[in-house]
Amino acid sequence: MRTQALPKVELYSDGACSGNPGPGGWGAILRFRQGETVHEKELSGGAAQTTNNRMELSAVIAGLAALKKPCAVTITTDSKYVVDSITKGWVYGWKRKGWVKSDGKPALNVDLWEQLLPLLALHEVTFMWIKGHAGHPENERCDALAVMESKRHTMSQS
């Protein structure tokens, strides 16, 4: 239990993939309010050969990893894969069973989950799922960043 109030940060994230697998990108926005001042930082990246779920996870990882100290973070994403895997405890079960799912198949994206879990332990994280492409301004901006990166990685394959 933490005795001191943590700085509150909003993290918005999205991933995109042209083909699945295919060239992909991710985008994230970090927002921190300090009195009347709002600090905002945009992050993005991608890969030439990836999946949408990997890009969704990468956005959350990059956003949390960019924080310099423990924070109370509200993560807003349109990824049911990310939200449900954590809030429903699936990822913790997969890890406990040696990264095997309840159906006996191997869990996917283990390398990314292993990066994300320590970050989740460092911060106090709340997840908010939103419908994608529904006019949410930060989700739309993250999607634009992700698509831009996806296109950049598409061109790098040419």
C-alpha positions as CSV (number, residue, x, y, z in Angstrom):
1,M,0.0,0.0,0.0
2,R,1.4,3.4,-1.0
3,T,1.2,6.1,1.6
4,Q,1.9,9.0,-0.7
5,A,-0.4,10.2,-3.5
6,L,1.1,9.3,-6.9
7,P,1.2,11.7,-9.8
8,K,-1.8,11.1,-12.1
9,V,-1.1,10.3,-15.7
10,E,-3.5,9.6,-18.6
11,L,-2.2,7.2,-21.2
12,Y,-4.0,6.7,-24.5
13,S,-2.9,4.0,-26.9
14,D,-3.6,2.3,-30.2
15,G,-2.1,-0.1,-32.6
16,A,-2.6,-0.6,-36.3
17,C,-1.5,-3.3,-38.8
18,S,-1.8,-3.5,-42.5
19,G,-2.5,-7.2,-42.9
20,N,-2.2,-9.3,-39.8
21,P,0.6,-10.1,-39.8
22,G,2.1,-7.3,-41.8
23,P,3.6,-3.8,-41.4
24,G,2.3,-2.2,-38.2
25,G,2.5,0.8,-36.0
26,W,1.5,2.0,-32.6
27,G,0.8,5.4,-31.1
28,A,0.5,6.6,-27.5
29,I,-0.2,9.9,-25.8
30,L,0.8,10.6,-22.2
31,R,-0.9,13.5,-20.4
32,F,0.0,14.9,-17.0
33,R,-1.6,17.9,-15.4
34,Q,0.5,20.1,-13.1
35,G,-1.8,22.8,-11.6
36,E,-3.2,24.6,-14.6
37,T,-0.5,23.3,-16.9
38,V,-1.1,20.3,-19.1
39,H,2.0,18.4,-20.3
40,E,1.5,16.0,-23.2
41,K,3.9,13.7,-25.0
42,E,3.2,11.7,-28.2
43,L,5.1,8.5,-28.8
44,S,5.0,6.2,-31.8
45,G,6.8,3.3,-33.4
46,G,6.3,0.2,-35.5
47,A,7.6,-2.9,-37.2
48,A,7.8,-4.2,-40.7
49,Q,6.3,-7.6,-39.8
50,T,4.0,-7.7,-36.8
51,T,0.4,-8.2,-35.7
52,N,-2.2,-5.8,-34.4
53,N,-2.1,-7.2,-30.9
54,R,1.7,-6.8,-30.8
55,M,1.2,-3.2,-31.7
56,E,-1.5,-2.6,-29.1
57,L,0.8,-4.1,-26.4
58,S,3.8,-2.1,-27.7
59,A,1.9,1.2,-27.3
60,V,1.0,0.5,-23.7
61,I,4.6,-0.7,-22.9
62,A,6.2,2.4,-24.5
63,G,3.8,4.7,-22.6
64,L,4.4,3.2,-19.2
65,A,8.2,2.8,-19.9
66,A,8.4,6.6,-20.6
67,L,7.3,7.4,-17.1
68,K,10.2,8.4,-14.9
69,K,8.7,7.4,-11.5
70,P,5.7,5.4,-10.3
71,C,2.4,7.0,-11.2
72,A,-1.3,6.4,-11.0
73,V,-2.0,5.7,-14.7
74,T,-5.4,5.5,-16.4
75,I,-4.9,3.7,-19.7
76,T,-7.5,4.3,-22.3
77,T,-7.4,1.9,-25.3
78,D,-9.7,0.2,-27.8
79,S,-7.9,-3.1,-27.4
80,K,-10.1,-5.7,-25.8
81,Y,-7.1,-8.1,-26.1
82,V,-5.0,-5.9,-23.8
83,V,-7.8,-4.8,-21.4
84,D,-9.4,-8.3,-21.0
85,S,-6.1,-10.1,-20.7
86,I,-5.2,-8.0,-17.7
87,T,-8.4,-7.1,-16.0
88,K,-9.8,-10.6,-16.3
89,G,-6.5,-12.0,-15.1
90,W,-5.8,-14.2,-18.1
91,V,-2.2,-13.1,-18.5
92,Y,-1.4,-13.9,-14.9
93,G,-2.9,-17.4,-15.4
94,W,-0.9,-17.9,-18.6
95,K,2.3,-16.9,-16.8
96,R,1.5,-19.2,-13.8
97,K,1.0,-22.1,-16.3
98,G,4.3,-21.5,-18.1
99,W,2.7,-19.2,-20.7
100,V,0.1,-21.8,-21.7
101,K,-3.6,-20.8,-22.2
102,S,-6.5,-22.7,-20.7
103,D,-7.1,-24.4,-24.0
104,G,-3.5,-25.9,-23.8
105,K,-2.2,-23.7,-26.6
106,P,0.8,-21.4,-26.1
107,A,0.1,-17.8,-25.1
108,L,1.0,-15.3,-27.8
109,N,3.3,-12.3,-27.4
110,V,5.0,-13.6,-24.3
111,D,8.0,-11.4,-24.9
112,L,5.8,-8.3,-24.7
113,W,3.8,-9.6,-21.8
114,E,7.0,-10.1,-19.9
115,Q,7.9,-6.4,-20.6
116,L,4.5,-5.2,-19.6
117,L,3.9,-7.1,-16.3
118,P,6.8,-5.4,-14.4
119,L,5.6,-2.0,-15.6
120,L,2.1,-2.8,-14.3
121,A,3.5,-3.7,-11.0
122,L,5.5,-0.4,-10.8
123,H,2.5,1.8,-11.4
124,E,-1.1,1.9,-10.1
125,V,-2.9,1.2,-13.4
126,T,-6.6,1.4,-14.3
127,F,-7.8,0.4,-17.7
128,M,-10.6,2.0,-19.6
129,W,-11.8,0.3,-22.8
130,I,-13.4,2.5,-25.5
131,K,-14.9,1.7,-28.9
132,G,-12.3,2.4,-31.6
133,H,-13.0,4.7,-34.5
134,A,-15.9,6.3,-32.6
135,G,-14.7,9.9,-32.5
136,H,-12.7,9.8,-29.2
137,P,-10.1,12.5,-29.9
138,E,-7.1,10.9,-28.3
139,N,-7.9,7.5,-29.7
140,E,-8.2,9.0,-33.2
141,R,-4.8,10.7,-32.7
142,C,-3.2,7.5,-31.5
143,D,-4.7,5.7,-34.5
144,A,-3.3,8.4,-36.8
145,L,0.2,7.9,-35.3
146,A,-0.1,4.1,-35.6
147,V,-1.2,4.3,-39.2
148,M,1.6,6.7,-40.0
149,E,4.1,4.3,-38.6
150,S,2.5,1.3,-40.3
151,K,2.8,3.2,-43.7
152,R,6.4,4.1,-42.9
153,H,7.2,0.4,-42.3
154,T,5.3,-0.5,-45.5
155,M,7.5,1.8,-47.5
156,S,10.7,0.4,-45.8
157,Q,9.8,-3.0,-47.3
158,S,9.6,-1.7,-50.8
